[in-house]
Amino acid sequence: MTPQEILRIAIERGASDVHMAVGRPPMLRVLGMLVQVNDIVLTPDDTNSFVNTISSDKHLKELTESGGADFSYVLDEKFNFRVSIFKQRTFTGCVLRLIPNEKLDLNDIGIGQVEELLFKQRGLILVTGPTGSGKSTTLAAMIDLINKKRQCNIITVEDPIEYRHDHSKSIIIQREVGEDVPSFEEAIVKALRQDPDVILVGEMRNLETISAAIRAAETGHLVMSTLHTTGAARTVDRIVDVFPSNNRDEIRTQLAGNLLCVISQQLIRKKDGNGRVAAFEIMFNTPSIATHIRENKTYRITSDLQTGAKYGMFTMDSYLIKLYFDGIISYQDMIDKCYDKEMLEKLLKNYA
């Protein structure tokens, strides 16, 4: 089968990812589960051919010299895949993620209460969660809303570009790390000289990028980014812990003053087997939470989320309980995906 035929099968079956590894048939991730495309075990020649077909000379050179490369691949001029090619045990392999064509509305996603933040002139919005939890989809929905409703200069920095946006009310500039700019941190610094209103940073990977993003928010820009963390409190701790100990009080103060919201999310299989549903934890930076951040008392944040319904806040575990009692997810998935099993069991008693 050609790479294009395998990718078309992935699209037909509603797969989120395609895995090509020597010694296994082509695999698809469908509703979170890995399934085989066929029974034909891939050889080194098969994976090499697949990678060579979808990769540019530049990315093949990067694969040889660095052991891997990330980029976008467009199938049939309309299906966009995020591609990661790599070496493993001297063989070549790759994983492709299908990026949906349609951008969702925030209300469709289930977080309509954050919309008003997208009209702020400055601040930091973070979307967090494990790989494959829908963070890019959430950010794309935010950018799409700003693009349609505000007159802004929007600059995105991504690795690689996933969702493509056309100019609407806003000007939108999308820059790809490795193609248009060397690194996230350099892109943020350069963006500040390009009259931006909104900056999207695809991922805050290191101290330099985190520092640049916080500085951009502090100097009068709306900044959005992602982290691979779970939960609001852990997200704040992760950011602070990246910095040297002698700088952490300053970073806590900056976060307390500039953080607008943390959205933590994950995708869970529906009980009826018909797709997946997103589960969320949402924290807005209320005066109380800002104090917890500034005073290094992030362990108190969860309590604020539990009592912050009037602000539109809630914990992941309370959201999971609601999905369970609404009959959307199974009991076992609720338990497996919860952040604090002991706390979840206490919350369950309140529903009994």
GIBEL-V765954 format. One record per residue. N is the residue number from 1. RES is the residue in one letter. SS is DSSP state (alpha for helix, beta for strand, coil for the rest). OMEGA is omega as a letter, one per 30 degrees, with the letter a starting at -180 (* if undefined). BURIAL is # if it has 9 or more other ideal C-beta (glycine too) atoms within 8 Angstrom, else .. Layout:
# GIBEL-V765954
n & res & ss & omega & burial
N & RES & SS & OMEGA & BURIAL
N & RES & SS & OMEGA & BURIAL
This chain:
# GIBEL-V765954
n & res & ss & omega & burial
1 & M & coil & l & .
2 & T & coil & l & .
3 & P & alpha & a & #
4 & Q & alpha & l & .
5 & E & alpha & l & .
6 & I & alpha & a & #
7 & L & alpha & l & #
8 & R & alpha & l & #
9 & I & alpha & l & #
10 & A & alpha & l & #
11 & I & alpha & a & #
12 & E & alpha & a & .
13 & R & coil & l & #
14 & G & coil & a & .
15 & A & coil & l & #
16 & S & coil & a & .
17 & D & beta & l & #
18 & V & beta & a & #
19 & H & beta & l & #
20 & M & beta & a & #
21 & A & coil & l & #
22 & V & coil & l & #
23 & G & coil & l & .
24 & R & coil & l & #
25 & P & coil & l & #
26 & P & coil & a & #
27 & M & beta & l & #
28 & L & beta & l & #
29 & R & beta & a & #
30 & V & beta & a & #
31 & L & coil & l & .
32 & G & coil & a & .
33 & M & beta & l & .
34 & L & beta & l & .
35 & V & beta & a & #
36 & Q & beta & l & #
37 & V & coil & l & #
38 & N & coil & a & .
39 & D & coil & a & .
40 & I & coil & a & .
41 & V & coil & a & .
42 & L & coil & l & #
43 & T & coil & l & .
44 & P & alpha & l & .
45 & D & alpha & l & .
46 & D & alpha & a & #
47 & T & alpha & l & #
48 & N & alpha & a & #
49 & S & alpha & l & #
50 & F & alpha & a & #
51 & V & alpha & a & #
52 & N & alpha & a & .
53 & T & alpha & a & .
54 & I & alpha & a & #
55 & S & coil & l & #
56 & S & coil & l & .
57 & D & alpha & a & .
58 & K & alpha & a & .
59 & H & alpha & l & #
60 & L & alpha & l & #
61 & K & alpha & l & .
62 & E & alpha & l & #
63 & L & alpha & a & #
64 & T & alpha & a & .
65 & E & alpha & a & .
66 & S & alpha & l & .
67 & G & coil & l & .
68 & G & beta & l & #
69 & A & beta & l & #
70 & D & beta & a & #
71 & F & beta & l & #
72 & S & beta & l & #
73 & Y & beta & a & #
74 & V & beta & l & #
75 & L & beta & l & #
76 & D & coil & l & .
77 & E & coil & l & .
78 & K & coil & l & .
79 & F & beta & a & #
80 & N & beta & l & #
81 & F & beta & l & #
82 & R & beta & a & #
83 & V & beta & l & #
84 & S & beta & l & #
85 & I & beta & a & #
86 & F & beta & l & #
87 & K & beta & l & #
88 & Q & beta & a & .
89 & R & coil & l & .
90 & T & coil & l & .
91 & F & beta & l & #
92 & T & beta & l & #
93 & G & beta & l & #
94 & C & beta & l & #
95 & V & beta & l & #
96 & L & beta & l & #
97 & R & beta & l & #
98 & L & beta & l & #
99 & I & beta & a & #
100 & P & coil & l & .
101 & N & coil & a & .
102 & E & coil & l & .
103 & K & coil & a & .
104 & L & coil & l & #
105 & D & coil & a & .
106 & L & alpha & l & #
107 & N & alpha & l & .
108 & D & alpha & l & .
109 & I & alpha & l & #
110 & G & coil & a & .
111 & I & coil & a & #
112 & G & alpha & a & .
113 & Q & alpha & l & .
114 & V & alpha & a & #
115 & E & alpha & a & #
116 & E & alpha & l & .
117 & L & alpha & a & #
118 & L & alpha & l & #
119 & F & alpha & l & .
120 & K & coil & l & #
121 & Q & coil & a & .
122 & R & coil & l & #
123 & G & beta & a & #
124 & L & beta & l & #
125 & I & beta & a & #
126 & L & beta & l & #
127 & V & beta & a & #
128 & T & beta & l & #
129 & G & coil & a & #
130 & P & coil & l & .
131 & T & coil & l & .
132 & G & coil & a & #
133 & S & coil & l & #
134 & G & coil & a & #
135 & K & alpha & a & #
136 & S & alpha & l & #
137 & T & alpha & l & #
138 & T & alpha & l & #
139 & L & alpha & l & #
140 & A & alpha & l & #
141 & A & alpha & l & #
142 & M & alpha & l & #
143 & I & alpha & a & #
144 & D & alpha & l & #
145 & L & alpha & l & #
146 & I & alpha & a & #
147 & N & alpha & a & #
148 & K & alpha & a & .
149 & K & alpha & a & .
150 & R & coil & l & #
151 & Q & coil & a & .
152 & C & coil & l & #
153 & N & beta & a & #
154 & I & beta & l & #
155 & I & beta & l & #
156 & T & beta & l & #
157 & V & beta & a & #
158 & E & beta & a & #
159 & D & coil & f & #
160 & P & coil & l & #
161 & I & coil & a & #
162 & E & coil & l & #
163 & Y & coil & l & #
164 & R & coil & a & .
165 & H & coil & l & #
166 & D & coil & l & .
167 & H & coil & l & .
168 & S & coil & l & .
169 & K & coil & a & .
170 & S & coil & l & #
171 & I & beta & l & .
172 & I & beta & l & #
173 & I & beta & a & #
174 & Q & beta & a & #
175 & R & beta & a & #
176 & E & beta & l & #
177 & V & beta & a & #
178 & G & coil & l & .
179 & E & coil & a & .
180 & D & coil & a & .
181 & V & beta & a & #
182 & P & coil & a & .
183 & S & coil & l & #
184 & F & alpha & a & #
185 & E & alpha & l & #
186 & E & alpha & l & #
187 & A & alpha & l & #
188 & I & alpha & l & #
189 & V & alpha & l & #
190 & K & alpha & a & #
191 & A & alpha & a & #
192 & L & coil & l & #
193 & R & coil & a & .
194 & Q & coil & l & #
195 & D & coil & a & .
196 & P & coil & l & #
197 & D & coil & a & #
198 & V & beta & l & #
199 & I & beta & l & #
200 & L & beta & l & #
201 & V & beta & a & #
202 & G & coil & a & #
203 & E & coil & l & #
204 & M & coil & a & #
205 & R & coil & a & .
206 & N & coil & a & .
207 & L & alpha & a & .
208 & E & alpha & a & #
209 & T & alpha & l & #
210 & I & alpha & a & #
211 & S & alpha & a & #
212 & A & alpha & a & #
213 & A & alpha & l & #
214 & I & alpha & l & #
215 & R & alpha & l & .
216 & A & alpha & l & #
217 & A & alpha & a & #
218 & E & alpha & a & #
219 & T & coil & l & .
220 & G & coil & l & .
221 & H & coil & l & #
222 & L & beta & a & #
223 & V & beta & l & #
224 & M & beta & a & #
225 & S & beta & a & #
226 & T & beta & l & #
227 & L & beta & l & #
228 & H & coil & l & .
229 & T & coil & l & #
230 & T & coil & l & #
231 & G & coil & a & #
232 & A & alpha & a & #
233 & A & alpha & l & #
234 & R & alpha & l & #
235 & T & alpha & l & #
236 & V & alpha & l & #
237 & D & alpha & a & #
238 & R & alpha & a & #
239 & I & alpha & a & #
240 & V & alpha & a & #
241 & D & alpha & l & .
242 & V & alpha & a & .
243 & F & coil & l & #
244 & P & coil & a & .
245 & S & alpha & a & .
246 & N & alpha & l & .
247 & N & alpha & a & .
248 & R & alpha & l & #
249 & D & alpha & l & .
250 & E & alpha & l & .
251 & I & alpha & l & #
252 & R & alpha & l & #
253 & T & alpha & l & #
254 & Q & alpha & l & #
255 & L & alpha & a & #
256 & A & alpha & a & #
257 & G & alpha & a & .
258 & N & alpha & a & #
259 & L & beta & l & #
260 & L & beta & a & #
261 & C & beta & l & #
262 & V & beta & l & #
263 & I & beta & l & #
264 & S & beta & a & #
265 & Q & beta & l & #
266 & Q & beta & l & #
267 & L & beta & a & #
268 & I & beta & l & #
269 & R & beta & l & #
270 & K & coil & a & #
271 & K & coil & a & #
272 & D & coil & l & .
273 & G & coil & a & .
274 & N & coil & l & .
275 & G & coil & l & .
276 & R & beta & l & #
277 & V & beta & l & #
278 & A & beta & l & #
279 & A & beta & a & #
280 & F & beta & l & #
281 & E & beta & a & #
282 & I & beta & l & #
283 & M & beta & l & #
284 & F & beta & a & #
285 & N & coil & l & #
286 & T & coil & l & #
287 & P & alpha & l & .
288 & S & alpha & a & .
289 & I & alpha & l & #
290 & A & alpha & l & #
291 & T & alpha & l & #
292 & H & alpha & a & #
293 & I & alpha & a & #
294 & R & alpha & a & #
295 & E & coil & l & .
296 & N & coil & l & .
297 & K & coil & a & .
298 & T & alpha & l & #
299 & Y & alpha & l & .
300 & R & alpha & a & .
301 & I & alpha & a & #
302 & T & alpha & l & #
303 & S & alpha & l & .
304 & D & alpha & l & #
305 & L & alpha & a & #
306 & Q & alpha & a & #
307 & T & coil & a & .
308 & G & coil & a & #
309 & A & alpha & a & .
310 & K & alpha & l & .
311 & Y & alpha & a & .
312 & G & coil & a & #
313 & M & coil & l & #
314 & F & beta & l & #
315 & T & coil & l & #
316 & M & alpha & a & #
317 & D & alpha & l & #
318 & S & alpha & l & #
319 & Y & alpha & l & #
320 & L & alpha & l & #
321 & I & alpha & l & #
322 & K & alpha & l & .
323 & L & alpha & l & #
324 & Y & alpha & a & #
325 & F & alpha & l & .
326 & D & coil & l & .
327 & G & coil & a & .
328 & I & coil & l & .
329 & I & coil & a & #
330 & S & coil & l & .
331 & Y & alpha & a & .
332 & Q & alpha & l & .
333 & D & alpha & l & #
334 & M & alpha & a & #
335 & I & alpha & a & #
336 & D & alpha & a & .
337 & K & alpha & a & #
338 & C & coil & l & #
339 & Y & coil & a & #
340 & D & coil & a & .
341 & K & alpha & a & .
342 & E & alpha & l & .
343 & M & alpha & l & #
344 & L & alpha & l & #
345 & E & alpha & l & .
346 & K & alpha & l & .
347 & L & alpha & l & #
348 & L & alpha & l & #
349 & K & alpha & l & .
350 & N & alpha & l & .
351 & Y & alpha & a & .
352 & A & coil & * & .
